[in-house]
Amino acid sequence: MPLNAIDSLALSHFLLTGAVLFCLGLIGFISRRNLIIMFLCTEMMFQGVAVSLVAFSRFHLNDTGQTFVIFVLTIAAAEAALALGLVVLLFRRKKTLDALAWSDLKG
């Protein structure tokens, strides 16, 4: 239930910010081939979703969304540690961070 018109206006601003963050991250992930940039774009998408979850949680006066953001941030931190390790390993093997260099996987 909305509190008043000001909270509704704030909700739309936060949702727009979250959508812009997610879309910029998606565009960056699709258009770039550098593994580090792709990784950073996925983090930006995570943050866009987190902003939207917190906005909905505040709008509905329910702490569930904010609690779920803690889990999203935990997953993002684990993904960051794993992705950084993989990027370092891949760079040591081929001396490049271009994703196209890894497109021909051998089974």
Buried (B, 14 or more C-beta within 10 A) or exposed (E): EEEEEEEEEBBEEBBEBBBEBBEBBBEBBEEBEBBEBBBBBBBBBBBBBBBBBBBBBBBBEEEEBBEBBEEBEEEBEEBBEEBEEEBEEBEEEEEBBEBEBEEEEEE
